[in-house]
Amino acid sequence: MTTRTTKKNTVYIRIVTFFLFLTIVAIFVVLHFALAKVTIKVSSSTEDMNKVVLIEMVPENTNEKSADNILGKIISTEFELSADVVSSKQMVPSEKAGGFVTIYNNYSRDQVLVATTRLLTPDDKLFRIAQKVEIPINGQVKVWAEADEAGEEFITGPTKFTIPGLWEGVQTYVYAETDTGMVMETQPQFVVTQENLDEAKAKILTQAELEAITKINEPLGENLKIDKDRLFLDLVTTTSSAVDERSDTTSITQKITAHGLVFTEEDILTVAKEKFAKELDSNQSLVEFLADSFSYKIIEINLENNKAVIEANITARVSSNKHLWEIEKEDLFGLTEDQIREKLQKVNVEDAEIKFFPFWLKNVPTMKDHIIIE
């Protein structure tokens, strides 16, 4: 009787143990599917982003001030500058006899001779000077002279010229001479070219920038002083040598009107940073501005309203989480950690932290809400 009862108890124990095991397995399976998850933390990528923003400068006494513009003013000044450069030396053929002559002034005052002033040889051959000259007292000037008419009969050797246009009493003291004679052969001569004029203009421009900056900065405080980046110049030629004119010197005179824009660079930088930040996409965040990359230039001025438009160029390091939106959770179902990383590399994600839970989980769950990407 006792033996039969013992066997019966053993069977019951085995059945209970079996069902208990099944219960534990069921609980484990339920917990596995309920708790199983994978967390993928994508490191934000950073890049250097450049933006060009437009900033308006408005007058200091305006009521138009806003966060998108800066206060400033325009200071203007006018002056005149002249420049001389050496003319080009060229081989110039001529149908008229000509050559360089030296005009002497031994009279009691300076003498001015206009272009085409007549020179007369002792045998009545008439020549004319090519340009206006000013001869100081007891001075001399070399100038090109050419026969009044074409023809070989005007060829002459070294000679002295009288200037019939002067008063007879002055002709003794103001006269011209040539040591080389007047010839028709092609020979090297100084001739004004467009390149010479451009060189003279460039010389004036450089001098004008320096003078304008000095004049405009004179009344300004140290933090408001301008440089050539804030300078607008308007140059008008008043007198100039002519292209193809025969002269050893190319001369030009220009009237300069200079406009200087006065504002603080800190204001430009502040507004540029604010505009940069406003224009970032929602999935981008600012890390830092790169100070050495900041620059600006004035692209437009309005003298009537004392306004200007400034183009600022600024670069910043920006963090972006845009890769999060490129990852499809369905494509990750069942993948191992190594396979996940290969998948992420295809959407340009180089660095990510991947954690499975529970610890024994080795593959991505096949439920979207159990895949966490952040």
GISULDA-V479162 format. One record per backbone hydrogen bond with DSSP energy under -0.5 kcal/mol. CO is the residue of the C=O (numbers start at 1). NH is the residue of the N-H. E is the energy in kcal/mol with one decimal. If there is no record, write none. Layout:
CO,NH,E
CO,NH,E
//
This chain:
1,5,-1.6
2,6,-2.1
3,7,-2.1
4,8,-1.7
5,9,-2.2
6,10,-2.1
7,11,-1.9
8,12,-2.0
9,13,-2.5
10,14,-2.2
11,15,-2.5
12,16,-2.9
13,17,-2.9
14,18,-2.7
15,19,-2.6
16,20,-2.5
17,21,-2.5
18,22,-2.5
19,23,-2.5
20,24,-2.6
21,25,-2.9
22,26,-2.9
23,27,-2.8
24,28,-2.8
25,29,-3.0
26,30,-2.9
27,31,-3.2
28,32,-3.0
29,33,-2.4
30,34,-2.6
31,35,-3.4
32,36,-2.0
37,357,-2.4
38,40,-0.5
38,372,-2.8
39,41,-0.6
39,355,-2.4
40,42,-0.7
40,374,-2.8
41,43,-0.5
41,353,-2.5
45,320,-3.0
47,49,-0.7
47,318,-3.1
49,316,-2.4
51,53,-0.5
51,314,-2.5
53,312,-3.0
55,310,-3.3
56,58,-0.5
56,70,-2.2
57,308,-1.7
58,72,-2.0
59,62,-1.4
66,69,-1.2
68,56,-0.7
70,58,-2.8
72,60,-0.8
73,262,-3.2
75,260,-3.4
77,258,-3.2
79,256,-3.3
81,254,-2.8
83,252,-1.9
85,250,-3.3
88,90,-0.6
88,191,-3.4
90,92,-0.7
90,189,-3.3
91,93,-0.5
92,187,-1.1
95,151,-1.5
97,147,-3.0
98,183,-2.2
99,145,-2.4
101,103,-0.6
101,143,-2.5
102,104,-0.5
102,177,-2.0
103,141,-1.9
104,175,-1.2
105,138,-1.6
105,139,-0.6
111,135,-3.5
113,133,-2.7
114,117,-1.5
117,129,-2.1
119,127,-3.0
120,162,-2.5
121,124,-2.0
124,126,-0.5
125,121,-2.1
126,148,-2.5
127,119,-3.3
128,146,-2.5
129,116,-2.4
133,113,-2.7
134,136,-0.6
135,111,-2.9
136,139,-2.1
139,105,-2.2
141,103,-3.1
143,101,-2.9
144,130,-2.7
145,99,-2.2
146,128,-2.8
151,154,-1.3
152,155,-1.9
156,182,-2.2
159,178,-2.4
160,122,-0.5
161,176,-2.1
162,120,-2.6
162,164,-0.7
163,166,-2.0
167,170,-2.1
167,171,-1.4
168,172,-0.5
170,173,-1.6
170,174,-2.3
173,106,-2.4
173,175,-0.6
175,104,-2.9
176,161,-3.8
177,102,-2.9
178,159,-1.1
181,183,-0.5
182,156,-2.0
183,98,-2.7
184,94,-0.8
187,92,-2.1
189,90,-3.3
189,191,-0.5
190,247,-0.6
191,88,-1.4
192,244,-3.6
193,197,-1.9
194,198,-2.6
195,199,-2.3
196,200,-2.2
197,201,-2.5
198,202,-2.5
199,203,-1.9
200,204,-2.0
201,205,-2.7
202,206,-2.2
203,207,-1.9
204,208,-3.2
205,209,-2.3
206,210,-1.6
207,211,-2.5
208,212,-2.8
209,213,-2.3
210,214,-2.0
211,215,-2.4
212,216,-2.7
213,217,-2.4
214,218,-1.1
217,220,-1.5
221,224,-1.6
221,225,-0.8
222,225,-0.6
227,230,-1.9
228,231,-1.3
229,298,-0.6
230,261,-2.5
232,259,-2.9
233,235,-0.5
234,257,-2.5
236,255,-3.4
239,253,-3.0
242,245,-2.0
245,192,-3.3
245,247,-1.0
248,87,-1.8
249,251,-0.6
250,85,-2.2
251,241,-2.6
252,83,-2.3
253,238,-2.7
253,239,-1.4
254,81,-2.4
254,256,-0.5
255,236,-2.5
256,79,-2.0
256,258,-0.5
257,234,-2.4
258,77,-2.2
259,232,-2.7
260,75,-2.6
260,262,-0.6
261,263,-0.6
262,73,-1.6
264,267,-0.5
264,268,-1.2
265,269,-2.5
266,270,-2.4
267,271,-2.3
268,272,-2.5
269,273,-2.3
270,274,-2.0
271,275,-2.6
272,276,-2.2
273,277,-2.5
274,278,-2.0
275,279,-1.4
277,280,-1.2
281,284,-1.8
283,321,-2.2
285,319,-3.2
288,317,-3.5
289,291,-0.9
290,293,-1.7
291,294,-1.4
295,313,-3.6
297,299,-0.6
297,311,-3.2
300,309,-2.7
301,303,-0.5
302,306,-1.0
302,307,-1.9
307,302,-3.3
308,57,-3.2
309,299,-2.1
309,300,-1.3
310,55,-3.0
310,312,-0.7
311,297,-2.0
312,53,-2.4
312,314,-0.5
313,295,-2.1
314,51,-2.7
315,290,-2.5
316,49,-3.2
316,318,-0.6
317,287,-2.8
317,288,-1.4
318,47,-2.0
319,285,-2.7
320,45,-1.6
321,324,-1.5
322,325,-0.9
323,326,-1.4
324,327,-1.0
326,328,-0.6
327,329,-0.6
328,331,-0.9
329,332,-2.0
330,333,-0.9
332,335,-2.1
335,364,-1.7
336,340,-2.2
337,341,-2.2
338,342,-2.0
339,343,-2.0
340,344,-2.6
341,345,-2.1
342,346,-0.9
343,346,-0.6
344,347,-1.4
344,349,-2.4
345,348,-1.6
348,350,-0.8
351,43,-1.8
352,354,-0.5
353,41,-3.1
355,39,-2.8
357,37,-2.8
358,361,-1.9
364,334,-2.1
367,370,-1.8
368,371,-1.7
370,38,-2.1
370,372,-0.6
371,373,-0.6
372,40,-3.5
372,374,-0.5
//
